[in-house]
Amino acid sequence: MVIPPADKDRLRAVFKAYDVRGLTPEELDVPMAKSLGAAFANFTNADAVVVGRDMRTSGEALLAAFSEGVVSQGVDVRDIGLASTDLLYFASGYLEAPGVMLTASHNPASYNGMKFCQSRARAIGLDTGLTEIRQLAEQPAKVTNRPGKVRKVDLLDNFVEHVHSFIDVNSLRSLKIVVDTANGMGGLVVPAAFKDLPFEYEILYEELDGTFPNHPADPLQAENLVDLQRRVMESDADVGLAFDGDADRVFLVDENANLVSGSITTALVASAILESHGPGPILHNLICSRSTVEVIEAAGGDPIRTRVGHSYIKEVMAETGAMFGGEHSGHYYFARNYGADSGLIAALIVLERLSANQGSLSSLVAPLQRYASSGEVNVAVINTSDAIETVSDFFSEQQQDRLDGLTVDCGEWWFNLRPSNTEPLLRLNVEGPDDGHVAHRVEQILALFG
């Protein structure tokens, strides 16, 4: 008896640079999930695999099929049930087992996906295992006559204890907090983490609902922050927190409802960690603000640029021994969190910092907001390589590097232009001395290939 192989073309459509993601059931369905479970079991060659899922309506059936594929290969399953992605990563570290999280993160309700990791939450990307998993799923998998067993495991309390270990709980002061979990997995982990802390907190859209009835669970889009910003102002809150669907990312808004960028949050967390642990390397991806680098250096850290994406930053973290790494997109990685990212840990470190400051969040971040930024501008381009070379030629007299796409340093301003890993898009980020200068430079660059 064998598990049939998944269709090669459909597999190639759902395998991305860092994970598996696609429409369900049109692209990712139950038979494919079963094949992927068998493939993952054979790829890891582990005794047990830990699995979890978010609140999407397709998740329960997909997780059951994936688990069936795993146990068909004689490998046990440790099922942590509904979980945030950072809870799954914690479980992988805590149980010392490879893991998979069934989630499509911030994507619409019609999507689902899988994030894979090795034991102790080590990243799996295209260059570190995803290709092999896909190739294994393209082949039939022989079913063993000694199947593994599925065991339910509840690790939420252990996770909360772990998250609290990153701060001095006794140093926290009474803060008024509004949290928008967007009907995502933050509705599970935030109340568990906040219930014994001295916060007065309100959660918007706490109910776990994979149809996202209120707004999409993507805090990177400004329109999805409107409800949080309004409620922060109405309730005279000290801070607002916005989590994405699988709650591994977080964005902050201050008491005036102004967004605190991922770059500034990276700087805040980095300075806190350097203050408590002493000097050392700190990672930041290459679209983080110059102010992030300046803050890290001022706090005694050694800033190291990385490519965009969790598999890359986790790899560099392991190579350098960095204590922390941050991305402009709201991902924050901690060495003591098995090198994995956690929006909840980052949020608590900022709240601890705010407690010690005694002032407002806006006053805490004001010294760090030194430059203007375009945000990420996405442009559809037929041939991304040709467009990048056109821009590179135009700025040939300026300092350039190709760590990830094209980065050009023009002195008082700089930009990064890189291709999407999944679509015919170019992503442009520009930073300069003021909004007018940045707007002018964005227009100038887009005109080169528009």
N, C-alpha and C positions, 0 to 999 in steps of 0.2 A: 504493500500500500504506500502511495506517495501523495504529497501535497503538490498539486499542479503548479507549474511555473506561472508567474504573472506575465502579462503582455509586455514585451520589451518597449514598444512605443509609449504605452501608458506610463510605464515606470520612468522613462526618460523625461516625460512631461512633468512628473511630480517631484523628481529629485532636484533640489536646488543646491546652492553653494554650501549652506549650513544645515539644511534639514530637508524633510519631505513635506510638501504642502500642495493641496489641490482641492478642487470642487468635489463634494461628496453627494451622491455616489458616482457622478459622471467620470471623475478621474481617479479618486481614491475610494475603493469600496471594500466590503468585507472579505472577499476572496484575496484581494491584494494584501490586506492587513494580515491575513493568515500566512501568506507567503513570506511577508516581511518579518513576521515573528519567527518563522523557521530559519530564515536567512540570518537574522540577528543572533539567534541562539548559536548557529554554526560559526558565525563570524567571531563572536566573543569567546567561544569555547569555555564558558563559565558554568559553574554549578547552578547558579540562580541568576535571574534577571529581575530588577525592580521596575514596576510599571505604575503609571498614574495617568489621570486624564483631567481635562478641564470640563466645563459645564455644557459644552456643545451637545446638541441633541443627537448627533451621530456618534458621540464619543463612546457611549457604553457598548454598542455593538462592535465598533472597531476595536476597542480594547479587549473585549472578549475573544474576538477572532485572532488578534495579535497574540494573546496569551495562549490560545489553542495551538497556534503555530509554534510557540516556544516550547510548550510541554510535549509536543509531538516529537521533539528532538531529544527528549530525556532530560530536559532542563527545568528546574523549578521556577515558579513565578512568585514574587513578593509583591502583592497588589496593595498599594497605599490608597487606592480609590481616588476621590476628588482631591485635587492638589493644585497648588501654584507650581510653576516651573522651578522656582528656587527651592520649594519643598521637595520636589523630585530630585534635584541635584543634591540636596542635603541627604536624602535617603540613600542615594548612590554612594555618598561618602560614608555615612553612618553605618550602612550595611555592607560596605565594601563590595558592591556589585554593580555591573553595568546596568544602565537604565534607559527607558524610553518614556517620554512625556507625549501623550496624545493631545495636541493643541495646534491651533492655527494662529495663536498669539492675537494680534490686532486685526486679522482679516475678518471679512463679513461672516455672517452665520452660516452661509452655504459652503464654507471651507472647513477643512480639518487637516491635520498633519501630524508629524512625528519629529521630535527632537531626541537624538540619540546621544548617549555618552558612554564612555568606558567606566570601569570601576573608579570610585572616588572622583566622579564627575569630570573626568578628562574628556575634552571636546572631541567630537567626531565630525569632521568636515569632508569635503570632496577629496582632499589629499590625504586624509587620515582615516579612511574607512568607508565613507558613504558610497564610493564607487564599487568597492568590494561587496558591500551589502546589496546594492542594486544587482550586481552580476550574479550573486548567489540566488536572489529572488527570481532571476530569469531562468533558473534551472529547477527541475523537480526535486523535492526534498523527501527522502525516504523516511517513513514514520517508524520510530522505534517501538519495540514491543514492551518497553518499560518507560512509559511516559512520566514526565515530571508532575509535580503537584503544585496547585495554586493555594497560597496562604494569604489571607488578609492581614495587613499590618497597619496599625494606627501610630503615626509618628508626629502628629501635630504638636503635642505637648513637648516632645523632644526638640522639635524645630523651634518652637517659641523660646525654649531655654537657650538654645544655640544662638538665636538672633539677639536675645538680651545680653549675651556674653560679650557683645561688641561695644557695649556702653556701660557706664556706671548708672544703674537705674536710680540710685539714691540721689544723683545730681540733677535729675529732671525736675523742672518746675511746672506748675499748673499752666498749661497752654490750651487755648481753644483752637481746635483743629476740625476742618471739614475735609472729608475724604470721599472722592468720587471713584468707586470701584467699577462703575459702568456695567453692572450685572455680571462682572467677571470674577475670577478666583480671589481677588482681593477681598471679596465679601466673606471668604472663609478665613484667610490668614490675618487680616488686619484686626478684626475684633479679638481674635485669640491673642495677638501680640500686644494689644493696647489695654486689655481688660484690667490688668493689675498695675497700670501706670497712671501717674497723676494728671492725666489729660481729660479735658472735657471735649469729647469728640462726637461728631455726627457723620454718619455714612450715607452718602447719596447712592441709590440704586444698589443696595446691599444684596438683594435677592439674586441667587445664581440662576441666570437665564441665558442660555446660549442663543436665543433669538435676538438679543440686544434690543429690547423694546424702547429704550430711552435715547440712546445715541451709540454710535460705534465705539468700540473699546480701543481707540487709538489716540492717545493724548498728544501725539506729535502733530496732529492737525488742530489748528486753533479753534475751529468751530466746535470741537468736542470738549473744550475747556470752558465754554460759556456758562454752563449750569454751575460748575464749581466756582467760577469767578463771581457770579451773581450771589451765590450763597455765602461766600466769604465776606462780601460786603454787607449783605443783609444781617448776618449774625455777628458782625464785628469780630471775626476770627483772626487769630494770629498767623495762621498758615493754612494753605490748602494743598492736598496731595491728590494727584491723579495717577491711577494705575492702569496699565493696559490689560487685555483680556486674560492672559495667563499670569499677570501680576509679577513679572520679573523686571518690568521697567516702571519707573516713577518719575513724574515731573512735579515741581513745586510752583505754587503761586504765593506771593507775599500778601501782607495784610491789606495792600491796596489793589489786590487782584492782578498784579503784574506777574508775568511768567518769569521764573528763574530758569535760565537755559541749562541744558545738560552740561555744558562747559563750565558754568559757574558752580553747579552742584559738584562736579568733579573736583574743582579747585577747593571747595569747602571741605569735602570729605578727605581729600589728599592732605590738606593742612592739618586736619584733626588727627589723622593717622600718623603723620610725621611728628606731630607734637607728642603723641603718646608713645610711639615706638622708636623714635630717633631717625636719623637720616638713612636714606636708601633709595633704590630705584622706584619710580612711580610711572605707570604707563598712561598714555593718553592717545586716542586715535588722531589721525592727522587732520581731521576737520574740527578738532577742538580749538578754542580761542587761544590767541597768544597770551591772554591774561592767565589761562590755566598754567601754561609753562612758567610764566613769571611768578605765580603764587607758589608753585612747587619748588622752584629754585630758592625763593625767599625763605621758605620753610625748611631748607636744608636738604631737599630731595634732588634726585637726579632724574629729570624728565626724559622719557624714552618714547619716541613716536612709533605707532603701529599702524597697520592697515585697519580698515573698517571691518568689523565682524568678529563675533565671539570666538570662533575657532582660532583665528589669528592671534587675538589678544591673549587668550588662554595659553597658547603655545609660547608666546614671548614671556608671559608671566612665569611659566615653568623654567624657561631658559635663564632668566635674569634673577629670579628670586624676588621679584617685585612684590611689595606688600599689598598694592592696590593698583587698579587700572580703571579708567573711566572713558565712556564714549559720549559724544555730543547727543546721541540718540536716546540717552536715558538708561543705558546699561552700566552697571557699576560692579566691578569684580574684586573679590577679596581673597588673598592667599589663604587666610584662615577659614574660608568658606569653600575649601577644596578648589580654590582658583575660580569658582563659579560666580555668576552675577546674582545680585539680589537687590531689588528695589526697596524691600522692607528694611534691610540692614542699612542701606544708604540713607533712607528717610529718618531712621532713628538716630543715626550719627549727626545728621543736620539738626534734628530736634534737641539733641544733647548740646550741640554747639550753640543753638539759639537759647537754651536754658542758661548756659554759662554767660552768654553775652548780656543778658538782662534787658536788651533793647529789642527792637523790631527786626523782622527778617529783612526788610528793605534796607535798614541801616547796616545790617551784617553783610549784605552782598554788595552794597553801593561801592566800596573801594575796589571791588573785583570787576565791575562793569566798566571797562576802560575803552572798549572798541564797539563799533557798530557791525552788525552781521546781516547778511542777506537771508539767512536760513537756507534750507536746501531747495534749490530751484531745479525741477525736473523738466527735461526737454526731450520730446520724441525726436530721434535721429535715425535715419536709415542705416548709415555706416558710422558707428561711433568711433572707430579707429581713425578714419579719415578726418573726422571733425576734430579729434584731439590733436592730430598732427598739424592741422591748419592753425589751431590756437597756439600750439607750441612754436611754430615757425614765426607767428606774429610777435610773440614775446621772446624771441630767440636771444635777445641781449640781457634778459633777466635770469636770475638764478632759478634753476628748475630741478625737480627730481621726479622719479617714476615709482616711488614706493607703492602707490595705489592710484592708478590713473596718472594725472599730471598735476603737480603742485608747482606754482610759480610764485616766487617771493619778489615783490616789486618795491620793497622798502617800506613805505608807510602803509601799504596794503598788500594783500596776498589772496590767492584763490586756489581751490582744488577743483578739478574737473575729472570725474571718473565715470566709467560705464556701469550701468546696473548689471547685476549678476543674472537677472531673470528676464529682463525686458529690453527692447531697443531704445533705451533711454540713456541720456547723460545727466549726471547729478552735479550741479554747480553750487559751490559754497564760496562766498566772497566775504572778507573781513577788511575793514578800513577804519579811518579816523572818525567818520560820521555817516549818518544815513544818506545824505545827498551824494557823498563820494561813492558809497557802496552801490547805490542805485545806478549811478553813471557807469560804473565799472561792469555791473551785470549787463546793462544794455550794450556796452561796448563788446563784451565777450560773446553774447548771444548773436550779435550782428555778424560775427565772423563765420558762423555756420548755419544761421537761421534761414 
